[in-house]
Amino acid sequence: MLIFRGLHSPDRQPVALTIGNFDGVHLGHQALLRQLSAAAQACGLPAAVLVFEPHPREFFTPQQAPARLTNMREKLELFAGLGMDRVHVCRFNSSFAQMGAADFIHALHREVAAKFVLIGDDFRFGNARSGDFALMEKIGEQHGFAVQAMHSVLHDDIRISSTAVRAALADGNMRMAQRYLGRPYSISGRVEHGDGMGKRLGFPTANIQLKHNRPPLSGIFVVRMQGDGLPPMNGVASLGVRPTVRQDGKYVLEVHLFDFAHNIYNRHMRVDFLHKLRDEEKYPDVETLTRQIALDVENAKQWFEKDHG
């Protein structure tokens, strides 16, 4: 899969294109990407995706922007798994935000060489979100590329969206989030050195680097970790601010793996969140925290034993 920075396509090869943020790459996104892939094959074109970085809402209102479901690396890995041939990662900055809707469509023709464009039926674009499907279709016809809209994907009459996934995760409903995503919700990152607190308490942990300080879920979870050629490993994870031992409010993802003693520092791993055990709590002392961790480990092991293994 080829990755380009910005709208420009160096080889000027015509493509079948879709556009969006694709946060989470949920079942709705997957359906759109599969439809794009089918159209691309029918037309003999590469399947291309145009995404924005950062998310426009992070640019305009960073304090009110929703928590990200996927970082860019995770998103690109999912695109590759769905058969995309190329991805344009477009830097969303002040000049791009001021681009008019018509200018954006002209750029798709001139820079990306779009010959077919597939977008969601609610996709808006351009300065002040002034562009819509009708405008894309009108100008696309002038440039000789076809435009098609795809309707929303529903689950039990609920529109599958990034917002719905975030709501399920915030509620601790991992089963519902998995239904919307078509896979367990996961966070991936490099294993880095922590403060050693888990090891001192008798429960050594792998600390996973977080690319964003506000994940869409928090608490204590049953997890499975995998990656870098290693077999899947069961464990229990804490994702939160560790209020008993820290006051800086920074989110930390710590994974305690069962019966595992290998060195995995600096390896890139993925943590699948399978079940929420409880919310994070502040305890009066470290001894109480240690007893609770032991109970969390036991409860996680029992969860796996109940035919979830």
C-alpha positions in Angstrom: 0.0 0.0 0.0 1.4 3.4 -1.0 1.1 6.3 1.4 1.3 9.9 0.2 1.5 13.1 2.3 -1.1 15.6 1.0 -3.3 15.6 -2.1 -0.6 15.4 -4.7 -0.1 12.0 -6.5 3.4 11.9 -8.0 2.5 9.3 -10.6 -0.8 10.9 -11.7 -2.4 7.4 -12.0 -6.2 7.6 -12.0 -7.8 6.2 -8.9 -11.1 5.2 -7.4 -11.3 7.4 -4.3 -13.1 7.7 -1.0 -12.8 10.5 1.5 -13.3 10.8 5.3 -11.8 10.6 8.8 -12.5 6.9 9.2 -12.0 7.0 13.0 -12.2 3.4 14.3 -12.7 2.0 10.8 -16.0 0.4 12.0 -18.4 -1.8 10.1 -19.9 1.2 8.3 -16.4 2.3 7.1 -15.5 -1.3 6.2 -18.7 -1.6 4.0 -17.8 1.6 2.2 -14.2 0.5 1.6 -15.3 -2.9 0.3 -17.7 -1.2 -2.1 -14.9 1.1 -3.2 -12.6 -1.9 -3.8 -15.3 -3.6 -5.9 -15.8 -0.4 -8.0 -12.0 0.0 -8.4 -11.6 -3.5 -9.6 -14.5 -3.1 -12.1 -12.9 0.0 -13.4 -9.4 -1.3 -13.4 -8.2 1.4 -11.0 -6.3 1.4 -7.7 -8.5 1.9 -4.6 -7.4 5.1 -2.8 -8.4 6.7 0.5 -8.0 10.4 1.5 -7.9 11.0 5.2 -7.3 14.1 7.3 -4.7 14.6 10.1 -5.5 15.9 12.6 -9.3 15.3 12.6 -10.9 18.6 11.6 -12.7 18.9 15.0 -9.3 18.5 16.7 -8.1 21.5 14.7 -11.1 23.8 15.3 -12.1 22.9 18.9 -9.3 20.7 20.4 -10.8 20.8 23.9 -14.2 19.6 22.7 -13.0 17.2 20.1 -14.0 13.5 20.7 -11.5 11.0 21.9 -9.8 9.2 19.0 -10.6 5.5 18.4 -7.6 4.9 16.3 -4.2 6.5 15.8 -2.9 7.0 12.2 -0.7 3.8 12.3 -3.7 1.7 13.4 -5.8 3.3 10.7 -3.3 2.6 8.0 -2.9 -1.0 9.1 -6.7 -1.5 8.9 -6.8 0.1 5.4 -4.1 -2.3 4.2 -6.0 -5.2 5.6 -9.1 -4.1 3.7 -7.2 -4.1 0.4 -6.6 -0.4 -0.2 -3.9 0.4 -2.7 -3.0 3.9 -1.6 -3.7 6.4 1.1 -3.4 10.2 1.0 -2.9 11.7 4.4 -3.8 15.3 4.1 -2.6 17.7 6.7 -5.6 19.7 8.0 -4.3 23.2 8.8 -5.6 26.7 8.5 -5.0 27.0 4.8 -6.8 23.7 4.1 -9.7 24.7 6.3 -10.2 27.8 4.2 -10.3 25.9 0.9 -13.7 26.3 -0.8 -15.8 23.2 -1.6 -15.5 23.7 -5.3 -11.7 24.1 -5.0 -11.5 20.9 -3.1 -13.3 19.0 -5.8 -11.1 20.5 -8.5 -8.0 19.4 -6.4 -9.4 15.8 -6.4 -9.3 15.9 -10.2 -6.1 17.8 -10.6 -3.9 16.5 -7.8 -5.3 13.0 -6.9 -6.5 12.1 -10.4 -9.8 10.8 -9.2 -11.9 9.0 -11.8 -14.5 7.6 -9.4 -15.4 9.0 -6.0 -17.5 7.2 -3.4 -18.6 9.1 -0.3 -21.0 8.6 2.6 -24.4 10.1 2.1 -23.8 12.6 4.9 -20.3 13.7 3.9 -19.7 17.5 4.0 -16.5 19.3 2.9 -14.9 22.6 2.1 -14.9 25.9 4.0 -17.8 26.0 6.5 -18.8 22.5 5.4 -20.5 24.0 2.4 -19.9 21.1 0.0 -22.2 18.1 -0.3 -22.9 15.2 -2.6 -24.9 17.3 -5.1 -22.0 19.7 -5.6 -19.5 16.9 -5.9 -21.6 15.2 -8.5 -22.1 18.4 -10.5 -18.4 19.4 -10.6 -17.3 15.7 -11.0 -19.4 15.5 -14.2 -17.6 18.5 -15.6 -14.2 16.8 -14.9 -15.3 13.4 -16.2 -15.4 11.5 -12.9 -18.3 9.6 -11.5 -19.6 10.2 -7.9 -21.6 7.8 -5.9 -23.0 8.0 -2.4 -23.3 5.1 0.1 -26.0 4.9 2.7 -25.4 4.4 6.4 -25.0 0.9 7.8 -27.4 0.0 10.6 -27.3 -2.5 13.5 -30.6 -3.1 15.3 -31.9 0.2 13.7 -28.9 2.1 15.1 -26.6 3.9 12.7 -23.1 2.5 13.0 -20.8 5.5 13.6 -17.7 6.5 15.4 -19.9 8.3 17.9 -21.8 5.0 18.6 -18.6 3.2 19.2 -17.3 5.8 21.6 -20.6 5.7 23.5 -20.3 1.9 23.9 -16.7 2.1 25.1 -17.5 4.9 27.5 -20.3 2.7 29.0 -17.9 -0.3 29.3 -20.0 -2.3 26.8 -17.2 -4.1 25.0 -19.5 -6.5 23.4 -21.5 -3.8 21.7 -18.3 -2.0 20.6 -17.1 -5.2 19.1 -20.3 -5.6 17.2 -20.0 -2.1 15.7 -16.3 -2.5 14.9 -16.4 -6.1 13.7 -13.4 -6.9 16.0 -12.5 -6.2 19.6 -11.6 -2.6 20.3 -7.8 -2.3 20.6 -5.0 0.1 21.3 -1.5 -0.5 19.8 1.8 1.0 20.6 5.4 0.5 21.6 6.1 -1.2 24.9 8.0 1.4 27.0 9.6 1.5 30.5 7.2 2.6 33.3 8.0 3.5 36.9 8.3 -0.1 38.0 5.3 0.2 40.4 3.6 -3.0 39.1 6.8 -5.0 39.6 7.2 -3.7 43.1 3.7 -4.8 43.9 4.2 -8.3 42.6 2.4 -7.7 39.3 4.9 -6.6 36.6 3.3 -4.8 33.7 4.0 -3.9 30.1 3.4 -0.2 29.6 1.9 0.6 26.1 2.7 4.0 24.7 -0.4 6.1 24.2 -0.4 8.5 21.2 -3.2 10.6 22.6 -3.8 11.5 26.3 -7.5 11.0 26.3 -8.5 7.5 25.3 -12.2 6.7 24.7 -12.4 4.3 27.6 -11.0 3.8 31.1 -11.0 1.2 33.9 -9.8 -2.3 34.5 -10.1 -4.8 31.6 -9.7 -8.4 30.5 -7.3 -8.2 27.6 -5.4 -10.2 25.0 -2.1 -8.8 23.7 -0.3 -9.8 20.5 2.1 -8.6 17.9 5.7 -8.7 16.7 5.5 -12.4 15.9 4.5 -13.4 19.4 1.5 -15.7 20.1 -1.6 -14.0 21.7 -1.1 -13.5 25.4 -4.0 -13.2 28.0 -3.9 -10.6 30.7 -5.5 -7.9 32.7 -5.0 -4.2 31.9 -5.5 -0.9 33.7 -6.2 2.1 31.5 -6.5 5.3 33.5 -4.7 8.0 35.6 -3.7 5.7 38.6 -5.2 8.0 41.2 -3.8 6.0 44.2 -0.2 6.6 43.2 -0.2 9.6 40.8 -1.7 13.0 40.7 -0.6 14.3 37.2 -3.8 13.1 35.5 -1.9 11.5 32.7 -3.5 8.3 31.2 -1.4 5.1 31.4 -2.1 1.7 29.8 -0.5 -1.1 31.8 -0.9 -4.7 30.9 -0.2 -7.6 33.3 0.3 -10.8 31.3 -0.4 -14.2 32.9 2.6 -16.6 33.0 4.8 -14.4 30.9 8.4 -13.3 31.7 10.0 -12.3 28.3 11.5 -9.0 27.5 9.2 -7.1 25.1 10.5 -3.6 25.6 10.4 -1.5 22.4 8.2 -4.0 20.6 5.1 -2.7 18.9 2.1 -4.6 20.4 -1.7 -4.5 20.2 -4.0 -4.8 23.2 -7.5 -6.1 22.5 -10.0 -5.1 25.2 -12.4 -8.0 25.7 -14.3 -7.3 28.9 -14.5 -4.5 31.5 -14.1 -5.7 35.1 -14.6 -2.4 36.9 -14.0 1.4 36.9 -10.8 2.8 38.2 -10.8 3.7 41.9 -8.6 5.6 44.4 -7.6 3.5 47.4 -6.5 4.7 50.8 -3.1 3.0 50.6 -0.9 0.8 48.4 -1.7 -2.4 50.4 -5.4 -2.0 49.5 -4.5 -1.4 45.9 -2.4 -4.5 45.8 -5.2 -6.7 47.2 -7.5 -5.3 44.5 -5.0 -6.0 41.8 -4.8 -9.6 42.9 -8.6 -9.9 42.8 -8.6 -8.3 39.3 -6.1 -10.9 38.1 -8.2 -13.7 39.5 -11.4 -12.4 38.0 -9.7 -12.0 34.6 -8.4 -15.6 34.7 -11.9 -16.8 35.6 -13.4 -14.9 32.7 -11.1 -16.7 30.3 -11.9 -20.0 31.9 -15.6 -19.5 31.2 -15.2 -20.6 27.6 -13.8 -17.2 26.5 -10.3 -18.6 26.1 
